[in-house]
Amino acid sequence: MTYQTCWIEVLDRGQSEPLNPTYVTRATKLADLDMLSARFSIQTLTRWAASQGAPSRYIDNCWVRVEVSAQQLLEFLTDVSPAPETVIKDIETRISQALRYVIVAEEF
C-alpha cells in the first residue's frame, strides 16, 4: 500500500535553490496537509504547478517540491480542499504576501 504525506514550508529569504533536496533539513514547516493527502497526488501537484507556471522539482520519483507565492498557495488549497474555507482560514493567518512557500508531496 502507498501512503502519502504533504506539507507547506516557508522559503527562507536567502535560499538560492529552494527546490534543492538539501534545503529540506533547514526549512521551517508552516503546516501539515496530511488531511488533504487523499485529495491529491504527486502528479496532481505537478500538473497544478505546470498550469500555474510554478517551478517544481522531483527529488526522486516519489517526492516533489513546488515553489509558490502566498496567493498561489491559497489558490492551491482552494483547488484541492473539500472545505477550503476551513483549511485556508487557519493557514491564511500565518502567511505573508512578502514570502514564498514550497508545497511538498511525498509517497512512500
C-alpha positions in Angstrom: 0.0 0.0 0.0 1.2 3.5 -0.8 1.0 6.3 1.8 1.1 10.0 1.0 2.1 12.9 3.1 2.2 16.6 2.2 3.2 19.9 3.9 4.0 23.5 3.3 7.4 25.0 4.0 8.3 28.7 4.4 11.0 29.7 2.0 14.0 31.4 3.6 14.7 34.7 2.0 18.4 33.9 1.4 17.8 30.5 0.0 19.1 30.4 -3.6 17.9 27.0 -4.6 14.6 26.4 -2.8 13.8 23.2 -4.7 17.2 21.7 -3.7 16.7 18.5 -1.6 19.3 19.6 0.9 17.0 22.6 1.7 14.6 20.2 3.5 16.7 19.9 6.6 16.7 23.7 7.1 13.1 24.5 6.1 10.5 25.8 8.5 7.3 23.8 8.2 4.3 26.1 8.1 1.6 23.4 8.1 1.0 19.7 7.6 -1.5 18.9 4.8 -2.0 15.3 5.6 -5.7 15.8 5.9 -5.7 16.6 2.2 -3.3 13.9 1.0 -6.2 11.7 -0.2 -7.4 14.6 -2.4 -4.2 15.0 -4.4 -1.2 13.0 -5.5 2.3 14.0 -6.6 1.0 14.0 -10.2 -1.9 16.3 -9.2 0.5 18.7 -7.6 2.9 18.8 -10.6 0.0 19.2 -13.1 -1.3 22.1 -10.9 2.2 23.6 -10.7 2.6 23.5 -14.5 -0.8 25.1 -15.1 0.3 28.0 -12.7 3.8 28.3 -14.1 5.1 27.4 -10.7 8.6 25.9 -10.6 8.6 22.2 -9.4 11.3 19.7 -8.9 11.2 15.9 -8.4 13.6 15.0 -5.7 13.0 11.4 -6.6 10.1 9.6 -8.3 8.1 9.7 -5.1 8.9 13.2 -3.8 8.1 16.6 -5.4 8.6 20.2 -4.3 6.7 23.2 -5.8 7.7 26.8 -5.1 4.7 29.2 -4.9 3.7 32.7 -3.9 1.3 33.2 -1.0 -1.5 33.8 -3.5 -0.7 30.6 -5.4 -0.6 28.7 -2.1 -4.2 29.9 -1.3 -5.3 29.0 -4.8 -3.8 25.6 -4.5 -5.6 25.0 -1.2 -8.9 26.2 -2.7 -8.4 23.8 -5.6 -7.7 20.7 -3.6 -9.6 21.1 -0.4 -13.2 19.8 0.0 -13.7 22.6 2.6 -11.3 25.3 1.6 -12.6 27.9 3.9 -11.6 25.8 6.9 -8.1 25.0 5.7 -7.4 28.4 4.3 -8.7 30.2 7.4 -6.1 28.5 9.5 -3.2 29.0 7.1 -4.1 32.5 5.8 -3.4 34.0 9.2 0.1 32.6 9.2 1.3 33.5 5.7 2.8 36.7 4.4 2.4 38.1 0.8 6.1 39.1 1.0 7.3 35.5 1.4 7.4 32.4 -0.9 6.4 28.9 0.1 7.1 25.3 -1.0 4.4 22.8 -1.3 5.8 19.3 -0.7 4.2 16.0 -1.6 5.8 12.6 -0.9 4.7 9.0 -1.4 6.2 6.1 0.5 
